[in-house]
């Protein structure tokens, strides 16, 4: 069954890396993403995740990886989820609700990208059966939207 798979920062970062001679977790993750796309799943990239991934590549001056990242994110016009005002408003509500319930997902001074990611993913929920966020840390994100370890998500 095709579904919408929203990538978090680690899976997205794997797209830009070079393949190694000895398979690594990064190589397996990149292959998993390729399998997800090949199986007809809609792989989506929230703007906040793109930013989190790109900023580290910029710090490293990893121009080839940046180029591969941009091709992946923008070669399919539906893949990238631009950040809109309504995403920020929903993220602010999620952040406030978690604070008020005594279960914050980040330090009170932190931007808390997880709630922005969740808000961007939630904006797809009306059109998506089988929406899931692929991550390495589903704990915080799964409070708001279905999320699991990327290794637990069957690409088919």
C-alpha positions, 0 to 999 in steps of 0.5 A, spaced: 500 500 500 502 506 498 503 511 503 506 518 505 513 517 508 515 524 511 523 524 512 526 526 519 533 529 519 537 522 519 534 519 513 534 525 509 542 526 510 543 519 508 541 521 501 547 526 500 552 522 502 557 518 498 556 510 497 562 507 501 566 500 499 563 497 506 555 498 507 554 502 512 547 504 516 547 510 511 548 506 505 542 502 508 538 508 509 539 511 502 537 504 499 531 504 503 529 511 501 530 509 494 526 502 495 520 507 498 520 511 492 520 505 487 514 502 491 510 508 489 510 511 496 510 519 497 516 521 500 516 528 503 521 533 506 518 538 511 522 545 510 524 544 517 528 537 516 531 540 509 534 546 514 536 541 519 540 537 514 542 543 510 545 547 515 550 541 517 552 540 510 553 548 509 558 547 516 562 542 513 562 545 506 560 539 503 558 542 496 557 535 492 552 532 498 548 539 498 547 538 490 545 531 491 540 533 497 537 539 493 536 534 487 532 529 491 528 534 495 526 539 489 526 534 483 519 532 484 515 538 485 511 534 491 516 532 495 518 538 499 513 541 504 514 549 504 514 552 511 507 556 511 504 560 517 499 555 518 504 550 520 508 555 525 501 556 528 500 549 529 507 548 531 506 553 536 499 550 539 503 543 539 509 546 543 504 550 548 500 543 549 506 539 551 509 545 555 502 545 559 501 538 560 508 538 563 511 533 557 515 538 553 519 535 547 525 540 548 528 546 552 523 552 553 528 556 550 529 551 544 526 552 537 523 545 537 524 543 530 520 536 532 513 540 533 514 544 526 516 537 523 510 534 526 505 540 524 508 540 517 506 532 517 499 533 520 498 538 514 498 532 510 494 527 514 487 529 511 490 526 504 494 521 507 492 514 509 498 511 512 502 517 513 508 516 517 514 520 519 521 516 518 526 518 524 531 515 528 527 518 535 520 517 534 519 518 542 517 526 541 514 526 534 510 520 535 506 524 540 503 528 535 503 524 528 505 517 527 512 516 527 517 510 527 524 508 526 526 508 519 528 501 520 521 499 522 518 501 516 517 496 510 518 500 503 513 496 500 
